[in-house]
């Protein structure tokens, strides 16, 4: 919602809050989109949230509850009574209901499940069994299937009889054992004679995903093949659900936000609550190890203090420059590689291809920064006492050599770590986080101080 539009709606609804006229508020809400109402709910206080949910019909309340952010939803779970949460959840699609129940306290979620019909509860429990980041966790279990021996007329009758609110674009054909055979697009049911067997219209090359497939991989399959919907199969090849493009848009937003938070050194979980202590605890989980890492950098610097004090003081003055430049060079590489891995670009999946490209780039960057840094070092190093003169040319040479070496090492780490993390099942975005960049700083400073002591003393 644009800021101007949001403010306009707030200006319109505020007098209705003040008047306490529930009927007028109800009529006003009927004319608004649930997405707009959700944004208003995120802004107003608890008393006004209560007024809005009192005025909403249960189906609209369910849509609003599903669309607000997680922190607001957690607040609403505490604000709304159990019976109201139960009736609201019952209006949602199975996949959306499963997502919301996973966010609730376990005892509250169990109460809601027990309040649902056995059929609904069973479907939701099945979805909750899958990992929330897998295809099984984001799929909609409601599909339209027909047996391979059915006719076009029978398939159309089954479509007419289906109770499905979401848009659908094809029917799925299954064998006698329930295994997926392919799909038939709806347009193909319009022209053949009614007695045509459906198995003759099957697209055997239909693209499908499996329940254990990561949602990021599913997103890449949708993007690569321009899919609107894809069937979901279990490990036995049986059809268990479908995923639609609108759900993939949500996944893309979640994955992008998760990577940004990870690269910044925090976690999307901090948005589960408005509590400042909750967010601070999550951030400190990342920052405290980084604090230890900077302590290691300081320890590395102190290891060299026994050497020529003049060289040591001059070298320490340029240590932050080495750490910053090499760290940022490594960060650039890791961000590019992690992004390529996340989007499934072929170039990012082939280590040899990426290595060839990034090494050339890193060499150019390292040489440029080394030459410019050496010049800056030569210009800045000067003393008034001739007896304390550091050999400026040697120090500049040492600085340039160290800068080149540190950038090459940091870039190599930035290139290899995302692939390594992906191999062992860790989010590659962590390679761009503060823990790895802090490690880069320590390594680059160690390289710099060692070369400086050896070459400039």
C-alpha positions in Angstrom: 0.0 0.0 0.0 1.4 3.4 -0.9 2.1 5.7 2.0 -0.5 8.2 0.8 -3.1 5.5 0.4 -2.4 4.1 3.8 -2.7 7.5 5.4 -6.0 8.2 3.6 -7.4 4.9 4.9 -6.2 5.7 8.4 -7.9 9.1 8.2 -11.1 7.5 7.1 -11.2 4.8 9.8 -10.1 6.8 12.8 -13.4 8.6 13.2 -15.1 5.2 13.1 -12.9 4.0 15.9 -13.6 7.1 18.0 -17.4 6.9 17.5 -17.6 3.2 18.5 -20.1 2.6 15.8 -19.5 -1.0 15.0 -22.1 -1.1 12.1 -20.4 1.8 10.3 -17.0 0.2 10.8 -18.3 -3.1 9.4 -19.7 -1.4 6.3 -16.5 0.5 5.7 -14.4 -2.7 6.0 -16.6 -4.5 3.5 -15.5 -2.0 0.9 -11.7 -2.5 1.5 -9.3 -5.2 0.3 -8.2 -7.6 3.0 -4.6 -6.7 2.1 -5.2 -3.1 3.0 -7.0 -4.0 6.2 -4.0 -6.2 7.2 -1.7 -3.2 6.8 -4.0 -1.1 9.0 -4.0 -3.9 11.6 -0.2 -3.9 11.7 -0.2 -0.1 12.5 -3.0 0.4 15.1 -3.0 -0.5 18.8 -4.6 -3.6 20.4 -7.9 -1.9 21.1 -8.4 -0.9 17.5 -7.3 -4.3 16.4 -10.0 -5.8 18.6 -12.5 -3.4 17.0 -11.5 -4.4 13.5 -11.8 -8.2 14.2 -15.2 -7.7 15.9 -16.5 -6.0 12.8 -15.0 -8.5 10.2 -16.9 -11.5 9.0 -15.0 -14.8 9.8 -13.8 -15.4 6.2 -12.4 -11.9 5.9 -10.9 -12.1 9.4 -9.1 -15.3 8.3 -7.6 -13.6 5.2 -6.4 -10.6 7.3 -4.9 -12.9 9.9 -3.0 -14.8 7.2 -1.7 -11.6 5.6 -0.4 -9.6 8.6 3.3 -9.9 9.4 4.4 -12.6 11.9 5.0 -10.1 14.8 1.4 -8.8 14.5 0.1 -12.3 14.1 1.8 -13.4 17.3 0.2 -10.4 19.0 -3.2 -11.3 17.7 -2.9 -14.9 18.9 -2.7 -13.5 22.4 -5.4 -10.9 21.8 -8.1 -13.1 20.3 -9.9 -15.8 22.4 -9.3 -19.4 21.5 -12.8 -20.0 20.0 -12.3 -17.1 17.6 -8.9 -18.3 16.5 -10.4 -21.7 15.9 -13.2 -20.5 13.8 -10.8 -18.2 11.8 -8.3 -21.0 11.1 -11.1 -23.3 9.9 -11.7 -20.8 7.1 -8.2 -21.0 5.7 -6.8 -23.3 3.0 -5.0 -26.3 4.5 -1.5 -25.0 3.6 -2.2 -21.6 5.1 -3.7 -23.1 8.2 -0.7 -25.3 8.6 1.7 -22.3 8.4 -0.2 -20.4 11.0 -0.5 -23.4 13.4 3.2 -23.8 13.2 3.7 -20.3 14.5 1.4 -20.8 17.5 2.4 -22.1 20.9 2.1 -25.9 20.8 -0.8 -26.2 23.2 -2.8 -23.5 21.4 -2.2 -25.2 18.1 -3.2 -28.5 19.4 -6.5 -27.0 20.7 -7.2 -25.6 17.3 -6.6 -28.9 15.6 -8.9 -30.7 18.0 -11.6 -28.2 17.2 -11.5 -28.9 13.5 -13.3 -31.7 11.6 -11.4 -35.0 11.5 -10.8 -34.6 7.8 -9.5 -31.1 8.0 -7.3 -31.9 11.0 -5.8 -34.9 9.2 -4.9 -32.9 6.1 -3.3 -30.1 8.2 -1.4 -32.6 10.3 0.0 -34.2 7.2 1.3 -30.9 5.9 2.8 -30.0 9.3 4.7 -33.3 9.1 6.8 -31.9 6.3 9.6 -29.4 6.8 8.2 -25.8 6.5 10.9 -25.0 3.8 10.1 -28.1 1.6 7.7 -28.6 -1.3 5.6 -30.7 1.0 5.4 -27.8 3.6 4.2 -25.2 1.1 1.9 -27.4 -1.1 -1.9 -27.3 -1.3 -3.1 -30.9 -0.8 -6.4 -30.2 -2.6 -6.1 -31.5 -6.3 -8.4 -32.7 -9.0 -7.5 -36.2 -10.2 -9.0 -38.6 -12.7 -8.1 -42.2 -13.4 -6.3 -42.9 -16.7 -9.3 -44.9 -18.1 -11.8 -42.0 -17.5 -13.4 -40.2 -20.5 -13.4 -36.5 -21.2 -17.0 -36.4 -20.0 -16.2 -38.0 -16.7 -13.3 -35.7 -16.2 -15.5 -32.6 -16.8 -18.1 -34.0 -14.4 -15.4 -34.4 -11.7 -14.3 -30.8 -12.2 -17.9 -29.6 -11.8 -18.3 -31.6 -8.7 -15.0 -30.5 -7.1 -15.2 -28.1 -4.1 -12.1 -26.1 -4.7 -11.9 -22.3 -4.2 -8.5 -21.8 -5.8 -7.9 -21.4 -9.5 -6.7 -24.5 -11.3 -5.4 -25.1 -14.8 -5.2 -28.8 -15.3 -6.4 -32.1 -14.0 -4.0 -34.7 -12.9 -4.1 -38.3 -14.2 -3.2 -41.2 -11.8 -2.9 -44.9 -12.3 -4.7 -47.6 -10.3 -2.0 -47.5 -7.7 -2.3 -43.7 -7.3 1.0 -43.0 -9.1 1.1 -39.8 -11.1 1.0 -40.3 -14.9 0.8 -36.7 -16.1 -1.6 -33.9 -16.5 -4.2 -32.7 -18.9 -4.6 -28.9 -19.5 -8.2 -27.8 -19.2 -8.3 -26.4 -22.8 -7.6 -29.9 -24.1 -10.9 -31.1 -22.6 -12.9 -28.6 -24.6 -12.5 -30.0 -28.2 -12.3 -33.8 -28.1 -15.5 -35.9 -28.2 -16.9 -36.6 -24.8 -16.1 -40.3 -25.1 -12.3 -39.7 -25.6 -10.2 -41.5 -23.1 -8.2 -39.1 -20.9 -5.1 -41.2 -21.1 -4.7 -40.2 -24.8 -4.5 -36.5 -23.8 -1.9 -36.9 -21.1 1.3 -34.8 -21.2 3.8 -37.4 -20.1 6.6 -34.8 -19.8 4.8 -32.7 -17.1 7.2 -31.1 -14.7 6.7 -32.1 -11.1 8.4 -31.6 -7.7 8.8 -34.0 -4.8 7.8 -33.4 -1.2 11.3 -33.3 0.2 12.6 -30.8 -2.4 13.7 -27.5 -0.8 11.4 -24.6 -1.5 14.3 -22.6 -3.0 14.8 -25.3 -5.6 11.1 -25.4 -6.3 11.2 -21.6 -6.9 14.1 -22.1 -9.4 12.1 -24.7 -11.3 9.1 -22.4 -11.6 11.3 -19.6 -12.8 13.2 -21.7 -15.3 10.1 -23.3 -16.8 7.6 -20.4 -16.5 5.2 -22.6 -14.5 1.9 -21.5 -13.1 1.3 -24.7 -11.2 3.3 -27.9 -10.5 2.1 -31.2 -9.0 3.9 -32.6 -5.9 4.7 -36.3 -5.6 5.8 -38.3 -2.6 8.8 -40.7 -2.7 6.7 -43.4 -4.2 5.6 -41.2 -7.1 2.0 -40.7 -5.8 0.3 -37.4 -6.2 -0.1 -35.6 -2.9 -0.7 -32.0 -3.8 0.2 -29.0 -5.9 2.1 -25.7 -5.7 0.8 -22.6 -7.5 2.8 -19.6 -8.7 1.3 -17.2 -6.1 2.8 -19.4 -3.3 6.1 -19.3 -5.1 6.0 -15.5 -5.1 5.7 -15.7 -1.3 8.6 -18.2 -1.2 10.8 -15.9 -3.2 10.1 -13.0 -0.9 10.8 -15.2 2.2 14.1 -16.5 0.7 15.2 -13.0 -0.3 14.5 -11.6 3.1 16.1 -14.6 4.9 19.3 -14.1 2.8 19.4 -10.4 3.5 19.0 -11.0 7.3 21.6 -13.7 7.3 24.1 -11.5 5.4 23.5 -8.7 7.8 24.2 -11.0 10.8 20.7 -11.5 12.2 17.7 -13.8 11.6 14.1 -13.4 10.3 13.0 -14.8 13.6 13.5 -11.4 15.2 10.4 -10.3 13.4 8.3 -12.9 15.2 7.8 -10.4 18.1 7.8 -6.7 18.7 9.9 -7.3 21.8 13.2 -5.4 21.7 14.8 -8.0 24.1 13.8 -10.8 21.6 15.5 -9.0 18.7 18.5 -8.0 20.7 19.0 -11.6 21.9 19.0 -12.8 18.3 21.4 -10.1 17.1 23.8 -10.8 20.0 23.9 -14.4 19.0 25.7 -13.3 15.9 27.6 -10.3 17.3 29.2 -12.0 20.3 31.1 -14.5 18.2 32.1 -11.6 15.9 33.4 -9.8 19.0 35.5 -12.9 19.8 36.8 -12.8 16.2 37.9 -9.1 16.5 39.6 -10.1 19.7 41.6 -12.6 17.8 42.6 -9.9 15.3 43.8 -7.8 18.2 45.8 -10.8 19.5 47.4 -11.2 16.1 48.6 -7.6 16.1 50.1 -8.0 19.6 52.1 -11.0 18.5 54.3 -8.7 16.4 54.9 -6.0 18.9 58.3 -7.5 20.0 59.7 -6.6 16.5 61.1 -3.2 15.5 58.8 -0.8 17.3 59.0 1.8 14.5 58.1 -0.7 11.8 55.4 -2.1 14.1 53.7 1.3 14.8 53.9 2.2 11.1 52.4 -1.1 10.1 49.6 -1.1 12.6 48.5 2.3 11.3 47.6 0.6 8.0 46.1 -2.6 9.4 42.5 -1.3 9.3 42.9 -0.5 5.6 44.1 -4.0 4.8 41.3 -5.6 6.9 38.6 -3.3 5.3 39.6 -3.6 1.7 40.3 -7.4 1.7 37.2 -8.1 3.8 35.0 -6.1 1.4 36.6 -7.8 -1.6 35.8 -11.2 -0.1 32.3 -10.0 0.8 31.6 -9.0 -2.8 32.7 -12.4 -4.1 30.7 -14.4 -1.6 27.6 -12.2 -2.2 27.8 -12.8 -5.9 28.3 -16.6 -5.5 25.7 -17.0 -2.8 23.2 -15.2 -4.9 24.0 -17.3 -7.9 23.6 -20.5 -5.9 20.2 -19.3 -4.5 18.8 -18.5 -8.0 20.2 -21.7 -9.5 22.1 -20.0 -12.3 24.2 -22.6 -14.1 27.4 -20.5 -13.9 27.1 -20.4 -10.1 26.6 -24.1 -9.9 29.9 -24.9 -11.7 32.8 -24.2 -9.4 35.3 -24.3 -12.3 33.5 -21.7 -14.3 33.0 -19.4 -11.3 36.6 -19.9 -10.2 38.0 -18.9 -13.6 35.9 -15.7 -13.7 36.4 -14.6 -10.1 40.2 -15.2 -10.1 40.6 -12.9 -13.0 38.5 -10.3 -11.4 40.2 -10.7 -8.0 43.7 -10.3 -9.7 42.7 -7.0 -11.3 41.1 -5.7 -8.1 44.1 -6.9 -6.0 46.7 -5.3 -8.2 44.8 -2.0 -8.4 44.3 -1.8 -4.6 47.9 -2.9 -4.0 49.4 -0.2 -6.2 47.1 2.6 -4.9 47.6 1.5 -1.3 51.3 1.3 -1.7 51.3 4.9 -3.1 49.2 6.1 -0.2 51.5 4.3 2.2 54.6 5.9 0.7 53.0 9.4 0.9 51.7 9.0 4.5 54.8 7.5 6.0 57.1 10.3 7.2 58.9 11.2 10.5 60.7 14.2 11.6 63.5 12.4 13.4 65.9 10.9 10.8 67.0 8.3 13.4 63.5 6.9 13.4 62.9 6.9 9.6 61.2 3.7 8.5 62.4 2.6 5.0 59.3 4.1 3.2 59.9 2.3 0.0 60.3 -1.1 1.7 57.2 -0.5 3.8 55.2 0.6 0.8 56.4 -2.5 -1.1 55.5 -4.7 1.9 52.1 -3.0 2.2 51.3 -3.5 -1.5 52.4 -7.1 -1.4 50.3 -7.7 1.7 47.3 -6.0 0.2 47.5 -8.1 -2.9 47.9 -11.3 -0.9 45.1 -10.5 1.6 42.6 -9.7 -1.2 43.4 -12.9 -3.1 43.0 -15.0 0.1 39.8 -13.2 1.1 38.4 -13.6 -2.4 39.3 -17.3 -2.5 37.4 -17.7 0.8 34.5 -15.7 -0.5 34.4 -18.0 -3.5 34.9 -21.4 -1.9 32.9 -21.0 1.3 29.5 -20.7 -0.3 30.1 -23.9 -2.2 31.4 -25.6 0.9 28.4 -24.5 3.0 26.0 -25.6 0.3 27.7 -29.0 0.1 27.2 -29.6 3.9 23.7 -28.2 4.0 24.3 -24.7 5.4 22.8 -21.6 3.9 25.5 -20.1 1.6 24.3 -16.6 2.6 26.1 -17.1 5.9 29.4 -16.8 4.0 28.6 -13.1 3.6 27.7 -12.7 7.3 29.7 -11.0 10.0 31.3 -14.3 11.3 33.0 -15.0 8.0 34.0 -11.4 7.4 35.5 -11.2 10.8 37.5 -14.3 10.1 38.6 -12.7 6.9 39.9 -9.7 8.8 41.9 -11.8 11.2 43.5 -13.8 8.3 44.3 -10.7 6.2 45.8 -8.8 9.2 48.0 -11.9 10.0 49.2 -12.0 6.3 49.8 -8.2 6.3 51.8 -8.1 9.6 53.9 -11.1 8.7 54.9 -9.7 5.3 55.5 -6.3 6.7 57.8 -7.6 9.4 59.7 -9.7 6.9 60.0 -7.2 4.1 60.2 -3.8 5.8 62.2 -4.5 9.0 
